[in-house]
Amino acid sequence: MGRNSLKTYGLLRRSEFRNYEGACNAHSLGWNILGLTIALTFFLCVCEHLFSINSVTLLNELRQIGFLNL
């Protein structure tokens, strides 16, 4: 089987698989960052609503204890 027939049957060469795997890792990283951003926003909104804490004050407190490195 030549290279073209490998592609026809959906088989990937090792270098092609590495490129595909790298793209998937970058894609996953983007979704993880988006998920963390949404979770942090939700956390700030809940804290602000339940405890009447200003989001800016809460972020400053988290930054002071070293939780956020912004």
mmCIF file of the N, C-alpha and C atoms, coordinates in Angstrom:
data_MODEL
# 
_entry.id   MODEL 
# 
loop_
_atom_site.group_PDB 
_atom_site.id 
_atom_site.type_symbol 
_atom_site.label_atom_id 
_atom_site.label_alt_id 
_atom_site.label_comp_id 
_atom_site.label_asym_id 
_atom_site.label_entity_id 
_atom_site.label_seq_id 
_atom_site.pdbx_PDB_ins_code 
_atom_site.Cartn_x 
_atom_site.Cartn_y 
_atom_site.Cartn_z 
_atom_site.occupancy 
_atom_site.B_iso_or_equiv 
_atom_site.pdbx_formal_charge 
_atom_site.auth_seq_id 
_atom_site.auth_comp_id 
_atom_site.auth_asym_id 
_atom_site.auth_atom_id 
_atom_site.pdbx_PDB_model_num 
ATOM 1   N N  . MET A 1 1  ? 0.839   -1.189 0.000  1.00 0.00 ? 1  MET A N  1 
ATOM 2   C CA . MET A 1 1  ? 0.000   0.000  0.000  1.00 0.00 ? 1  MET A CA 1 
ATOM 3   C C  . MET A 1 1  ? 0.876   1.243  0.000  1.00 0.00 ? 1  MET A C  1 
ATOM 4   N N  . GLY A 1 2  ? 0.548   2.182  -0.832 1.00 0.00 ? 2  GLY A N  1 
ATOM 5   C CA . GLY A 1 2  ? 1.274   3.442  -0.869 1.00 0.00 ? 2  GLY A CA 1 
ATOM 6   C C  . GLY A 1 2  ? 0.682   4.451  0.097  1.00 0.00 ? 2  GLY A C  1 
ATOM 7   N N  . ARG A 1 3  ? 1.270   5.624  0.100  1.00 0.00 ? 3  ARG A N  1 
ATOM 8   C CA . ARG A 1 3  ? 0.794   6.672  1.021  1.00 0.00 ? 3  ARG A CA 1 
ATOM 9   C C  . ARG A 1 3  ? -0.644  7.086  0.724  1.00 0.00 ? 3  ARG A C  1 
ATOM 10  N N  . ASN A 1 4  ? -0.970  7.178  -0.552 1.00 0.00 ? 4  ASN A N  1 
ATOM 11  C CA . ASN A 1 4  ? -2.326  7.606  -0.905 1.00 0.00 ? 4  ASN A CA 1 
ATOM 12  C C  . ASN A 1 4  ? -3.371  6.608  -0.429 1.00 0.00 ? 4  ASN A C  1 
ATOM 13  N N  . SER A 1 5  ? -3.056  5.305  -0.550 1.00 0.00 ? 5  SER A N  1 
ATOM 14  C CA . SER A 1 5  ? -4.035  4.316  -0.105 1.00 0.00 ? 5  SER A CA 1 
ATOM 15  C C  . SER A 1 5  ? -4.165  4.320  1.412  1.00 0.00 ? 5  SER A C  1 
ATOM 16  N N  . LEU A 1 6  ? -3.081  4.646  2.135  1.00 0.00 ? 6  LEU A N  1 
ATOM 17  C CA . LEU A 1 6  ? -3.176  4.755  3.594  1.00 0.00 ? 6  LEU A CA 1 
ATOM 18  C C  . LEU A 1 6  ? -4.151  5.862  3.975  1.00 0.00 ? 6  LEU A C  1 
ATOM 19  N N  . LYS A 1 7  ? -4.063  6.975  3.263  1.00 0.00 ? 7  LYS A N  1 
ATOM 20  C CA . LYS A 1 7  ? -4.976  8.080  3.551  1.00 0.00 ? 7  LYS A CA 1 
ATOM 21  C C  . LYS A 1 7  ? -6.407  7.710  3.167  1.00 0.00 ? 7  LYS A C  1 
ATOM 22  N N  . THR A 1 8  ? -6.547  6.926  2.103  1.00 0.00 ? 8  THR A N  1 
ATOM 23  C CA . THR A 1 8  ? -7.878  6.509  1.669  1.00 0.00 ? 8  THR A CA 1 
ATOM 24  C C  . THR A 1 8  ? -8.551  5.676  2.748  1.00 0.00 ? 8  THR A C  1 
ATOM 25  N N  . TYR A 1 9  ? -7.787  4.801  3.392  1.00 0.00 ? 9  TYR A N  1 
ATOM 26  C CA . TYR A 1 9  ? -8.353  3.941  4.429  1.00 0.00 ? 9  TYR A CA 1 
ATOM 27  C C  . TYR A 1 9  ? -8.399  4.621  5.800  1.00 0.00 ? 9  TYR A C  1 
ATOM 28  N N  . GLY A 1 10 ? -8.014  5.866  5.874  1.00 0.00 ? 10 GLY A N  1 
ATOM 29  C CA . GLY A 1 10 ? -8.109  6.603  7.127  1.00 0.00 ? 10 GLY A CA 1 
ATOM 30  C C  . GLY A 1 10 ? -6.969  6.351  8.087  1.00 0.00 ? 10 GLY A C  1 
ATOM 31  N N  . LEU A 1 11 ? -5.902  5.743  7.616  1.00 0.00 ? 11 LEU A N  1 
ATOM 32  C CA . LEU A 1 11 ? -4.759  5.491  8.487  1.00 0.00 ? 11 LEU A CA 1 
ATOM 33  C C  . LEU A 1 11 ? -3.805  6.671  8.409  1.00 0.00 ? 11 LEU A C  1 
ATOM 34  N N  . LEU A 1 12 ? -3.260  7.049  9.528  1.00 0.00 ? 12 LEU A N  1 
ATOM 35  C CA . LEU A 1 12 ? -2.366  8.199  9.573  1.00 0.00 ? 12 LEU A CA 1 
ATOM 36  C C  . LEU A 1 12 ? -0.930  7.737  9.784  1.00 0.00 ? 12 LEU A C  1 
ATOM 37  N N  . ARG A 1 13 ? -0.033  8.404  9.099  1.00 0.00 ? 13 ARG A N  1 
ATOM 38  C CA . ARG A 1 13 ? 1.381   8.164  9.369  1.00 0.00 ? 13 ARG A CA 1 
ATOM 39  C C  . ARG A 1 13 ? 1.733   8.786  10.708 1.00 0.00 ? 13 ARG A C  1 
ATOM 40  N N  . ARG A 1 14 ? 2.852   8.375  11.275 1.00 0.00 ? 14 ARG A N  1 
ATOM 41  C CA . ARG A 1 14 ? 3.247   8.826  12.607 1.00 0.00 ? 14 ARG A CA 1 
ATOM 42  C C  . ARG A 1 14 ? 3.358   10.350 12.686 1.00 0.00 ? 14 ARG A C  1 
ATOM 43  N N  . SER A 1 15 ? 3.963   10.996 11.692 1.00 0.00 ? 15 SER A N  1 
ATOM 44  C CA . SER A 1 15 ? 4.115   12.455 11.720 1.00 0.00 ? 15 SER A CA 1 
ATOM 45  C C  . SER A 1 15 ? 2.754   13.140 11.622 1.00 0.00 ? 15 SER A C  1 
ATOM 46  N N  . GLU A 1 16 ? 1.855   12.590 10.815 1.00 0.00 ? 16 GLU A N  1 
ATOM 47  C CA . GLU A 1 16 ? 0.521   13.173 10.700 1.00 0.00 ? 16 GLU A CA 1 
ATOM 48  C C  . GLU A 1 16 ? -0.239  13.034 12.013 1.00 0.00 ? 16 GLU A C  1 
ATOM 49  N N  . PHE A 1 17 ? -0.048  11.904 12.703 1.00 0.00 ? 17 PHE A N  1 
ATOM 50  C CA . PHE A 1 17 ? -0.726  11.700 13.979 1.00 0.00 ? 17 PHE A CA 1 
ATOM 51  C C  . PHE A 1 17 ? -0.222  12.696 15.015 1.00 0.00 ? 17 PHE A C  1 
ATOM 52  N N  . ARG A 1 18 ? 1.081   12.954 15.021 1.00 0.00 ? 18 ARG A N  1 
ATOM 53  C CA . ARG A 1 18 ? 1.642   13.921 15.971 1.00 0.00 ? 18 ARG A CA 1 
ATOM 54  C C  . ARG A 1 18 ? 1.053   15.309 15.730 1.00 0.00 ? 18 ARG A C  1 
ATOM 55  N N  . ASN A 1 19 ? 0.939   15.700 14.472 1.00 0.00 ? 19 ASN A N  1 
ATOM 56  C CA . ASN A 1 19 ? 0.361   17.010 14.158 1.00 0.00 ? 19 ASN A CA 1 
ATOM 57  C C  . ASN A 1 19 ? -1.096  17.077 14.608 1.00 0.00 ? 19 ASN A C  1 
ATOM 58  N N  . TYR A 1 20 ? -1.826  16.017 14.378 1.00 0.00 ? 20 TYR A N  1 
ATOM 59  C CA . TYR A 1 20 ? -3.234  15.969 14.782 1.00 0.00 ? 20 TYR A CA 1 
ATOM 60  C C  . TYR A 1 20 ? -3.349  16.015 16.304 1.00 0.00 ? 20 TYR A C  1 
ATOM 61  N N  . GLU A 1 21 ? -2.471  15.260 16.986 1.00 0.00 ? 21 GLU A N  1 
ATOM 62  C CA . GLU A 1 21 ? -2.490  15.222 18.445 1.00 0.00 ? 21 GLU A CA 1 
ATOM 63  C C  . GLU A 1 21 ? -2.160  16.599 19.021 1.00 0.00 ? 21 GLU A C  1 
ATOM 64  N N  . GLY A 1 22 ? -1.202  17.307 18.428 1.00 0.00 ? 22 GLY A N  1 
ATOM 65  C CA . GLY A 1 22 ? -0.855  18.650 18.893 1.00 0.00 ? 22 GLY A CA 1 
ATOM 66  C C  . GLY A 1 22 ? -2.008  19.614 18.729 1.00 0.00 ? 22 GLY A C  1 
ATOM 67  N N  . ALA A 1 23 ? -2.723  19.498 17.626 1.00 0.00 ? 23 ALA A N  1 
ATOM 68  C CA . ALA A 1 23 ? -3.885  20.359 17.404 1.00 0.00 ? 23 ALA A CA 1 
ATOM 69  C C  . ALA A 1 23 ? -4.963  20.070 18.441 1.00 0.00 ? 23 ALA A C  1 
ATOM 70  N N  . CYS A 1 24 ? -5.137  18.806 18.779 1.00 0.00 ? 24 CYS A N  1 
ATOM 71  C CA . CYS A 1 24 ? -6.136  18.451 19.791 1.00 0.00 ? 24 CYS A CA 1 
ATOM 72  C C  . CYS A 1 24 ? -5.744  18.998 21.152 1.00 0.00 ? 24 CYS A C  1 
ATOM 73  N N  . ASN A 1 25 ? -4.458  18.919 21.495 1.00 0.00 ? 25 ASN A N  1 
ATOM 74  C CA . ASN A 1 25 ? -4.011  19.445 22.783 1.00 0.00 ? 25 ASN A CA 1 
ATOM 75  C C  . ASN A 1 25 ? -4.237  20.947 22.862 1.00 0.00 ? 25 ASN A C  1 
ATOM 76  N N  . ALA A 1 26 ? -3.947  21.669 21.791 1.00 0.00 ? 26 ALA A N  1 
ATOM 77  C CA . ALA A 1 26 ? -4.163  23.118 21.774 1.00 0.00 ? 26 ALA A CA 1 
ATOM 78  C C  . ALA A 1 26 ? -5.653  23.425 21.880 1.00 0.00 ? 26 ALA A C  1 
ATOM 79  N N  . HIS A 1 27 ? -6.456  22.637 21.204 1.00 0.00 ? 27 HIS A N  1 
ATOM 80  C CA . HIS A 1 27 ? -7.907  22.823 21.250 1.00 0.00 ? 27 HIS A CA 1 
ATOM 81  C C  . HIS A 1 27 ? -8.422  22.585 22.668 1.00 0.00 ? 27 HIS A C  1 
ATOM 82  N N  . SER A 1 28 ? -7.931  21.523 23.318 1.00 0.00 ? 28 SER A N  1 
ATOM 83  C CA . SER A 1 28 ? -8.344  21.220 24.692 1.00 0.00 ? 28 SER A CA 1 
ATOM 84  C C  . SER A 1 28 ? -7.916  22.321 25.642 1.00 0.00 ? 28 SER A C  1 
ATOM 85  N N  . LEU A 1 29 ? -6.714  22.844 25.435 1.00 0.00 ? 29 LEU A N  1 
ATOM 86  C CA . LEU A 1 29 ? -6.225  23.922 26.294 1.00 0.00 ? 29 LEU A CA 1 
ATOM 87  C C  . LEU A 1 29 ? -7.128  25.145 26.178 1.00 0.00 ? 29 LEU A C  1 
ATOM 88  N N  . GLY A 1 30 ? -7.538  25.463 24.960 1.00 0.00 ? 30 GLY A N  1 
ATOM 89  C CA . GLY A 1 30 ? -8.443  26.592 24.762 1.00 0.00 ? 30 GLY A CA 1 
ATOM 90  C C  . GLY A 1 30 ? -9.764  26.395 25.485 1.00 0.00 ? 30 GLY A C  1 
ATOM 91  N N  . TRP A 1 31 ? -10.322 25.181 25.405 1.00 0.00 ? 31 TRP A N  1 
ATOM 92  C CA . TRP A 1 31 ? -11.578 24.905 26.098 1.00 0.00 ? 31 TRP A CA 1 
ATOM 93  C C  . TRP A 1 31 ? -11.394 24.930 27.605 1.00 0.00 ? 31 TRP A C  1 
ATOM 94  N N  . ASN A 1 32 ? -10.226 24.461 28.106 1.00 0.00 ? 32 ASN A N  1 
ATOM 95  C CA . ASN A 1 32 ? -9.967  24.498 29.544 1.00 0.00 ? 32 ASN A CA 1 
ATOM 96  C C  . ASN A 1 32 ? -9.883  25.930 30.043 1.00 0.00 ? 32 ASN A C  1 
ATOM 97  N N  . ILE A 1 33 ? -9.215  26.796 29.294 1.00 0.00 ? 33 ILE A N  1 
ATOM 98  C CA . ILE A 1 33 ? -9.110  28.204 29.687 1.00 0.00 ? 33 ILE A CA 1 
ATOM 99  C C  . ILE A 1 33 ? -10.489 28.851 29.683 1.00 0.00 ? 33 ILE A C  1 
ATOM 100 N N  . LEU A 1 34 ? -11.281 28.553 28.667 1.00 0.00 ? 34 LEU A N  1 
ATOM 101 C CA . LEU A 1 34 ? -12.644 29.088 28.604 1.00 0.00 ? 34 LEU A CA 1 
ATOM 102 C C  . LEU A 1 34 ? -13.473 28.593 29.787 1.00 0.00 ? 34 LEU A C  1 
ATOM 103 N N  . GLY A 1 35 ? -13.358 27.316 30.102 1.00 0.00 ? 35 GLY A N  1 
ATOM 104 C CA . GLY A 1 35 ? -14.095 26.749 31.233 1.00 0.00 ? 35 GLY A CA 1 
ATOM 105 C C  . GLY A 1 35 ? -13.690 27.370 32.556 1.00 0.00 ? 35 GLY A C  1 
ATOM 106 N N  . LEU A 1 36 ? -12.395 27.574 32.754 1.00 0.00 ? 36 LEU A N  1 
ATOM 107 C CA . LEU A 1 36 ? -11.921 28.204 33.989 1.00 0.00 ? 36 LEU A CA 1 
ATOM 108 C C  . LEU A 1 36 ? -12.394 29.649 34.096 1.00 0.00 ? 36 LEU A C  1 
ATOM 109 N N  . THR A 1 37 ? -12.409 30.346 32.974 1.00 0.00 ? 37 THR A N  1 
ATOM 110 C CA . THR A 1 37 ? -12.889 31.732 32.968 1.00 0.00 ? 37 THR A CA 1 
ATOM 111 C C  . THR A 1 37 ? -14.368 31.793 33.340 1.00 0.00 ? 37 THR A C  1 
ATOM 112 N N  . ILE A 1 38 ? -15.154 30.898 32.766 1.00 0.00 ? 38 ILE A N  1 
ATOM 113 C CA . ILE A 1 38 ? -16.586 30.853 33.083 1.00 0.00 ? 38 ILE A CA 1 
ATOM 114 C C  . ILE A 1 38 ? -16.795 30.484 34.550 1.00 0.00 ? 38 ILE A C  1 
ATOM 115 N N  . ALA A 1 39 ? -16.018 29.512 35.048 1.00 0.00 ? 39 ALA A N  1 
ATOM 116 C CA . ALA A 1 39 ? -16.151 29.098 36.449 1.00 0.00 ? 39 ALA A CA 1 
ATOM 117 C C  . ALA A 1 39 ? -15.787 30.238 37.398 1.00 0.00 ? 39 ALA A C  1 
ATOM 118 N N  . LEU A 1 40 ? -14.719 30.970 37.096 1.00 0.00 ? 40 LEU A N  1 
ATOM 119 C CA . LEU A 1 40 ? -14.315 32.092 37.945 1.00 0.00 ? 40 LEU A CA 1 
ATOM 120 C C  . LEU A 1 40 ? -15.380 33.186 37.930 1.00 0.00 ? 40 LEU A C  1 
ATOM 121 N N  . THR A 1 41 ? -15.927 33.467 36.757 1.00 0.00 ? 41 THR A N  1 
ATOM 122 C CA . THR A 1 41 ? -16.985 34.479 36.648 1.00 0.00 ? 41 THR A CA 1 
ATOM 123 C C  . THR A 1 41 ? -18.210 34.065 37.460 1.00 0.00 ? 41 THR A C  1 
ATOM 124 N N  . PHE A 1 42 ? -18.595 32.804 37.345 1.00 0.00 ? 42 PHE A N  1 
ATOM 125 C CA . PHE A 1 42 ? -19.741 32.294 38.102 1.00 0.00 ? 42 PHE A CA 1 
ATOM 126 C C  . PHE A 1 42 ? -19.478 32.385 39.605 1.00 0.00 ? 42 PHE A C  1 
ATOM 127 N N  . PHE A 1 43 ? -18.261 32.004 40.025 1.00 0.00 ? 43 PHE A N  1 
ATOM 128 C CA . PHE A 1 43 ? -17.878 32.069 41.437 1.00 0.00 ? 43 PHE A CA 1 
ATOM 129 C C  . PHE A 1 43 ? -17.966 33.498 41.958 1.00 0.00 ? 43 PHE A C  1 
ATOM 130 N N  . LEU A 1 44 ? -17.468 34.447 41.174 1.00 0.00 ? 44 LEU A N  1 
ATOM 131 C CA . LEU A 1 44 ? -17.520 35.851 41.590 1.00 0.00 ? 44 LEU A CA 1 
ATOM 132 C C  . LEU A 1 44 ? -18.960 36.347 41.702 1.00 0.00 ? 44 LEU A C  1 
ATOM 133 N N  . CYS A 1 45 ? -19.797 35.961 40.755 1.00 0.00 ? 45 CYS A N  1 
ATOM 134 C CA . CYS A 1 45 ? -21.206 36.390 40.790 1.00 0.00 ? 45 CYS A CA 1 
ATOM 135 C C  . CYS A 1 45 ? -21.929 35.803 41.994 1.00 0.00 ? 45 CYS A C  1 
ATOM 136 N N  . VAL A 1 46 ? -21.670 34.525 42.293 1.00 0.00 ? 46 VAL A N  1 
ATOM 137 C CA . VAL A 1 46 ? -22.313 33.884 43.444 1.00 0.00 ? 46 VAL A CA 1 
ATOM 138 C C  . VAL A 1 46 ? -21.857 34.541 44.737 1.00 0.00 ? 46 VAL A C  1 
ATOM 139 N N  . CYS A 1 47 ? -20.548 34.776 44.869 1.00 0.00 ? 47 CYS A N  1 
ATOM 140 C CA . CYS A 1 47 ? -20.029 35.431 46.078 1.00 0.00 ? 47 CYS A CA 1 
ATOM 141 C C  . CYS A 1 47 ? -20.604 36.835 46.227 1.00 0.00 ? 47 CYS A C  1 
ATOM 142 N N  . GLU A 1 48 ? -20.686 37.537 45.126 1.00 0.00 ? 48 GLU A N  1 
ATOM 143 C CA . GLU A 1 48 ? -21.212 38.901 45.164 1.00 0.00 ? 48 GLU A CA 1 
ATOM 144 C C  . GLU A 1 48 ? -22.680 38.902 45.590 1.00 0.00 ? 48 GLU A C  1 
ATOM 145 N N  . HIS A 1 49 ? -23.427 37.935 45.093 1.00 0.00 ? 49 HIS A N  1 
ATOM 146 C CA . HIS A 1 49 ? -24.857 37.877 45.407 1.00 0.00 ? 49 HIS A CA 1 
ATOM 147 C C  . HIS A 1 49 ? -25.105 37.384 46.833 1.00 0.00 ? 49 HIS A C  1 
ATOM 148 N N  . LEU A 1 50 ? -24.440 36.299 47.230 1.00 0.00 ? 50 LEU A N  1 
ATOM 149 C CA . LEU A 1 50 ? -24.705 35.692 48.534 1.00 0.00 ? 50 LEU A CA 1 
ATOM 150 C C  . LEU A 1 50 ? -24.103 36.476 49.694 1.00 0.00 ? 50 LEU A C  1 
ATOM 151 N N  . PHE A 1 51 ? -22.883 36.944 49.502 1.00 0.00 ? 51 PHE A N  1 
ATOM 152 C CA . PHE A 1 51 ? -22.166 37.553 50.618 1.00 0.00 ? 51 PHE A CA 1 
ATOM 153 C C  . PHE A 1 51 ? -22.038 39.063 50.494 1.00 0.00 ? 51 PHE A C  1 
ATOM 154 N N  . SER A 1 52 ? -22.627 39.630 49.472 1.00 0.00 ? 52 SER A N  1 
ATOM 155 C CA . SER A 1 52 ? -22.550 41.077 49.220 1.00 0.00 ? 52 SER A CA 1 
ATOM 156 C C  . SER A 1 52 ? -21.104 41.572 49.194 1.00 0.00 ? 52 SER A C  1 
ATOM 157 N N  . ILE A 1 53 ? -20.252 40.785 48.545 1.00 0.00 ? 53 ILE A N  1 
ATOM 158 C CA . ILE A 1 53 ? -18.843 41.152 48.401 1.00 0.00 ? 53 ILE A CA 1 
ATOM 159 C C  . ILE A 1 53 ? -18.645 41.681 46.988 1.00 0.00 ? 53 ILE A C  1 
ATOM 160 N N  . ASN A 1 54 ? -17.977 42.793 46.881 1.00 0.00 ? 54 ASN A N  1 
ATOM 161 C CA . ASN A 1 54 ? -17.669 43.359 45.573 1.00 0.00 ? 54 ASN A CA 1 
ATOM 162 C C  . ASN A 1 54 ? -16.656 42.455 44.865 1.00 0.00 ? 54 ASN A C  1 
ATOM 163 N N  . SER A 1 55 ? -16.855 42.187 43.580 1.00 0.00 ? 55 SER A N  1 
ATOM 164 C CA . SER A 1 55 ? -15.958 41.313 42.823 1.00 0.00 ? 55 SER A CA 1 
ATOM 165 C C  . SER A 1 55 ? -14.530 41.838 42.805 1.00 0.00 ? 55 SER A C  1 
ATOM 166 N N  . VAL A 1 56 ? -14.377 43.146 42.692 1.00 0.00 ? 56 VAL A N  1 
ATOM 167 C CA . VAL A 1 56 ? -13.030 43.734 42.651 1.00 0.00 ? 56 VAL A CA 1 
ATOM 168 C C  . VAL A 1 56 ? -12.326 43.513 43.982 1.00 0.00 ? 56 VAL A C  1 
ATOM 169 N N  . THR A 1 57 ? -13.058 43.684 45.077 1.00 0.00 ? 57 THR A N  1 
ATOM 170 C CA . THR A 1 57 ? -12.484 43.448 46.405 1.00 0.00 ? 57 THR A CA 1 
ATOM 171 C C  . THR A 1 57 ? -12.078 41.991 46.560 1.00 0.00 ? 57 THR A C  1 
ATOM 172 N N  . LEU A 1 58 ? -12.932 41.082 46.107 1.00 0.00 ? 58 LEU A N  1 
ATOM 173 C CA . LEU A 1 58 ? -12.632 39.659 46.204 1.00 0.00 ? 58 LEU A CA 1 
ATOM 174 C C  . LEU A 1 58 ? -11.409 39.296 45.370 1.00 0.00 ? 58 LEU A C  1 
ATOM 175 N N  . LEU A 1 59 ? -11.319 39.825 44.155 1.00 0.00 ? 59 LEU A N  1 
ATOM 176 C CA . LEU A 1 59 ? -10.146 39.562 43.315 1.00 0.00 ? 59 LEU A CA 1 
ATOM 177 C C  . LEU A 1 59 ? -8.875  40.094 43.959 1.00 0.00 ? 59 LEU A C  1 
ATOM 178 N N  . ASN A 1 60 ? -8.954  41.269 44.578 1.00 0.00 ? 60 ASN A N  1 
ATOM 179 C CA . ASN A 1 60 ? -7.782  41.824 45.259 1.00 0.00 ? 60 ASN A CA 1 
ATOM 180 C C  . ASN A 1 60 ? -7.365  40.955 46.434 1.00 0.00 ? 60 ASN A C  1 
ATOM 181 N N  . GLU A 1 61 ? -8.334  40.436 47.184 1.00 0.00 ? 61 GLU A N  1 
ATOM 182 C CA . GLU A 1 61 ? -8.019  39.547 48.312 1.00 0.00 ? 61 GLU A CA 1 
ATOM 183 C C  . GLU A 1 61 ? -7.365  38.259 47.815 1.00 0.00 ? 61 GLU A C  1 
ATOM 184 N N  . LEU A 1 62 ? -7.918  37.681 46.747 1.00 0.00 ? 62 LEU A N  1 
ATOM 185 C CA . LEU A 1 62 ? -7.336  36.454 46.186 1.00 0.00 ? 62 LEU A CA 1 
ATOM 186 C C  . LEU A 1 62 ? -5.925  36.704 45.671 1.00 0.00 ? 62 LEU A C  1 
ATOM 187 N N  . ARG A 1 63 ? -5.696  37.870 45.091 1.00 0.00 ? 63 ARG A N  1 
ATOM 188 C CA . ARG A 1 63 ? -4.373  38.215 44.586 1.00 0.00 ? 63 ARG A CA 1 
ATOM 189 C C  . ARG A 1 63 ? -3.378  38.364 45.741 1.00 0.00 ? 63 ARG A C  1 
ATOM 190 N N  . GLN A 1 64 ? -3.817  38.948 46.853 1.00 0.00 ? 64 GLN A N  1 
ATOM 191 C CA . GLN A 1 64 ? -2.930  39.164 47.999 1.00 0.00 ? 64 GLN A CA 1 
ATOM 192 C C  . GLN A 1 64 ? -2.484  37.856 48.638 1.00 0.00 ? 64 GLN A C  1 
ATOM 193 N N  . ILE A 1 65 ? -3.369  36.860 48.675 1.00 0.00 ? 65 ILE A N  1 
ATOM 194 C CA . ILE A 1 65 ? -2.967  35.585 49.273 1.00 0.00 ? 65 ILE A CA 1 
ATOM 195 C C  . ILE A 1 65 ? -2.234  34.697 48.265 1.00 0.00 ? 65 ILE A C  1 
ATOM 196 N N  . GLY A 1 66 ? -2.052  35.188 47.045 1.00 0.00 ? 66 GLY A N  1 
ATOM 197 C CA . GLY A 1 66 ? -1.283  34.450 46.047 1.00 0.00 ? 66 GLY A CA 1 
ATOM 198 C C  . GLY A 1 66 ? -2.083  33.447 45.254 1.00 0.00 ? 66 GLY A C  1 
ATOM 199 N N  . PHE A 1 67 ? -3.402  33.492 45.363 1.00 0.00 ? 67 PHE A N  1 
ATOM 200 C CA . PHE A 1 67 ? -4.238  32.559 44.611 1.00 0.00 ? 67 PHE A CA 1 
ATOM 201 C C  . PHE A 1 67 ? -4.280  32.918 43.136 1.00 0.00 ? 67 PHE A C  1 
ATOM 202 N N  . LEU A 1 68 ? -4.292  34.197 42.841 1.00 0.00 ? 68 LEU A N  1 
ATOM 203 C CA . LEU A 1 68 ? -4.296  34.666 41.456 1.00 0.00 ? 68 LEU A CA 1 
ATOM 204 C C  . LEU A 1 68 ? -3.003  35.408 41.181 1.00 0.00 ? 68 LEU A C  1 
ATOM 205 N N  . ASN A 1 69 ? -2.362  35.067 40.112 1.00 0.00 ? 69 ASN A N  1 
ATOM 206 C CA . ASN A 1 69 ? -1.144  35.776 39.718 1.00 0.00 ? 69 ASN A CA 1 
ATOM 207 C C  . ASN A 1 69 ? -1.447  36.649 38.516 1.00 0.00 ? 69 ASN A C  1 
ATOM 208 N N  . LEU A 1 70 ? -2.225  37.682 38.739 1.00 0.00 ? 70 LEU A N  1 
ATOM 209 C CA . LEU A 1 70 ? -2.609  38.582 37.641 1.00 0.00 ? 70 LEU A CA 1 
ATOM 210 C C  . LEU A 1 70 ? -1.725  39.802 37.618 1.00 0.00 ? 70 LEU A C  1 
# 
